[in-house]
Structures are given as structure tokens and as C-alpha cells.
Amino acid sequence: MITLFIKWILLGLVVYGLPFIIPDITVDNFTVALIASAVFAFINLLIKPVIKLVTLPINILTLGLFGIIINAALFWFGSIFVTGFHVTAIAGVIFGSIIMSVMRWLIDELF
């Protein structure tokens, strides 16, 4: 249970740090970043597996590159529901989803 809490805090720090790397993303405060990381975790837990299963033929044809588009779409979808977390351009959506995916993978590997 404590590792889940640590992962949530670390992902909140990642979300809070995104505006420093990508100018198209704004986060009002750390509380909004924690809420956004919880929303992203919820989306990745429940919605992402279903979408990946439905788009499996396209993902196979593109050798997995369609997964980047799926991650970007889910990142944008999650930003709609969190007030105080805004993504203003498609480049912010793509690069933000890539950074979040890499950092989530690193955090999962460390803990």
C-alpha cells in the first residue's frame, strides 16, 4: 500500500514538472497535479486496455507506433476532466504523453 502511495506522489511530481519541460502544458498547483495523476492512473487502468484491444489490428500494422497515438489521446482525454490542468497544443499532448509513459515505466521499475 505504501508503494502505491509513493508511486502516486512521484507521478504527481512528474505531472507538476511537465510545464517546466513543455510550455504547452499548465498545472495550477501540486494538488491539481496529484488529482491529474490519479485520473491518468484510472484511465490507464480501466480504459486503456479496452482501447488497445479494439485497436490491436492497427497497432500490429504500424508495428506498435499507433500506441503513441492511443497514449496521446488518453492524455488529452484525462486533461479534459481535471480543472487546473491544461494542454493547449497537440505537441504538448504528444510530448506530455511520451514523458508520462517513460516516467511511469521508470517508477514502476524502481518500485
LUMROLO-862100 format. One record per residue (C-alpha): residue in three letters; y, x, z; residue number from 1. Coordinates in steps of 0.25 Angstrom, whole numbers, plus 2048, in hexadecimal, padded with zeros to 3 digits. Layout:
BEGIN
KOLVO/resn/Y/X/Z/resi
KOLVO/ALA/Y/X/Z/NUM
...
//
This chain:
BEGIN
KOLVO/resn/Y/X/Z/resi
KOLVO/MET/800/800/800/1
KOLVO/ILE/809/80B/803/2
KOLVO/THR/807/812/7F5/3
KOLVO/LEU/80B/805/7EF/4
KOLVO/PHE/818/805/7F7/5
KOLVO/ILE/81A/813/7F3/6
KOLVO/LYS/818/811/7E4/7
KOLVO/TRP/821/805/7E5/8
KOLVO/ILE/82C/80D/7EB/9
KOLVO/LEU/82A/818/7E1/10
KOLVO/LEU/82B/80F/7D5/11
KOLVO/GLY/837/809/7DB/12
KOLVO/LEU/83D/817/7DB/13
KOLVO/VAL/839/818/7CD/14
KOLVO/VAL/840/80B/7C9/15
KOLVO/TYR/84C/80F/7D1/16
KOLVO/GLY/84D/81D/7C9/17
KOLVO/LEU/84B/817/7BB/18
KOLVO/PRO/85A/815/7BA/19
KOLVO/PHE/85D/823/7BC/20
KOLVO/ILE/854/827/7B0/21
KOLVO/ILE/856/81B/7A7/22
KOLVO/PRO/864/816/7A6/23
KOLVO/ASP/860/808/7A0/24
KOLVO/ILE/859/804/7AE/25
KOLVO/THR/861/800/7BA/26
KOLVO/VAL/85C/7FD/7C8/27
KOLVO/ASP/865/7F8/7D3/28
KOLVO/ASN/85F/7FE/7DF/29
KOLVO/PHE/852/803/7E5/30
KOLVO/THR/84D/7F5/7E9/31
KOLVO/VAL/84E/7F0/7DB/32
KOLVO/ALA/846/7FC/7D7/33
KOLVO/LEU/83B/7F8/7E1/34
KOLVO/ILE/83B/7EA/7DC/35
KOLVO/ALA/83A/7EF/7CE/36
KOLVO/SER/82F/7F8/7D1/37
KOLVO/ALA/827/7ED/7D7/38
KOLVO/VAL/82A/7E4/7CB/39
KOLVO/PHE/825/7EF/7C2/40
KOLVO/ALA/819/7F1/7CA/41
KOLVO/PHE/816/7E2/7CA/42
KOLVO/ILE/818/7E1/7BB/43
KOLVO/ASN/80F/7ED/7B9/44
KOLVO/LEU/804/7E7/7C2/45
KOLVO/LEU/803/7D9/7BC/46
KOLVO/ILE/80A/7D8/7AE/47
KOLVO/LYS/807/7E6/7A8/48
KOLVO/PRO/7F8/7E5/7A8/49
KOLVO/VAL/7F8/7D8/7A1/50
KOLVO/ILE/803/7DC/796/51
KOLVO/LYS/7FB/7E9/794/52
KOLVO/LEU/7EE/7E1/792/53
KOLVO/VAL/7F5/7D8/788/54
KOLVO/THR/7FB/7E3/780/55
KOLVO/LEU/7EF/7EC/780/56
KOLVO/PRO/7ED/7EC/771/57
KOLVO/ILE/7FB/7F0/76E/58
KOLVO/ASN/7FA/7FB/779/59
KOLVO/ILE/7EE/800/772/60
KOLVO/LEU/7F4/800/765/61
KOLVO/THR/800/808/76A/62
KOLVO/LEU/7F8/812/772/63
KOLVO/GLY/7FE/80D/77F/64
KOLVO/LEU/80C/80E/77B/65
KOLVO/PHE/80E/7FF/77C/66
KOLVO/GLY/80C/801/78B/67
KOLVO/ILE/81A/807/78B/68
KOLVO/ILE/820/7FA/786/69
KOLVO/ILE/818/7F2/790/70
KOLVO/ASN/81D/7FA/79B/71
KOLVO/ALA/82C/7F9/796/72
KOLVO/ALA/82A/7EA/794/73
KOLVO/LEU/825/7E9/7A2/74
KOLVO/PHE/830/7F2/7A8/75
KOLVO/TRP/83B/7E9/7A1/76
KOLVO/PHE/833/7DC/7A6/77
KOLVO/GLY/834/7E1/7B4/78
KOLVO/SER/843/7E5/7B3/79
KOLVO/ILE/846/7D7/7B0/80
KOLVO/PHE/841/7D2/7BD/81
KOLVO/VAL/848/7DC/7C6/82
KOLVO/THR/856/7D9/7C9/83
KOLVO/GLY/85E/7E7/7CA/84
KOLVO/PHE/854/7EE/7C1/85
KOLVO/HIS/85A/7EE/7B3/86
KOLVO/VAL/855/7F5/7A6/87
KOLVO/THR/860/7F4/79B/88
KOLVO/ALA/859/7FA/78F/89
KOLVO/ILE/84C/7FB/788/90
KOLVO/ALA/84C/80A/78A/91
KOLVO/GLY/84D/808/799/92
KOLVO/VAL/841/7FF/799/93
KOLVO/ILE/838/809/791/94
KOLVO/PHE/83C/815/799/95
KOLVO/GLY/83C/80E/7A6/96
KOLVO/SER/82E/808/7A4/97
KOLVO/ILE/829/816/7A0/98
KOLVO/ILE/82F/81D/7AC/99
KOLVO/MET/82A/812/7B5/100
KOLVO/SER/81C/813/7AF/101
KOLVO/VAL/81B/822/7B1/102
KOLVO/MET/821/822/7BF/103
KOLVO/ARG/817/816/7C3/104
KOLVO/TRP/80C/81F/7BD/105
KOLVO/LEU/810/82B/7C5/106
KOLVO/ILE/812/823/7D2/107
KOLVO/ASP/804/81D/7D0/108
KOLVO/GLU/7FE/82B/7CE/109
KOLVO/LEU/805/830/7DA/110
KOLVO/PHE/801/825/7E4/111
//
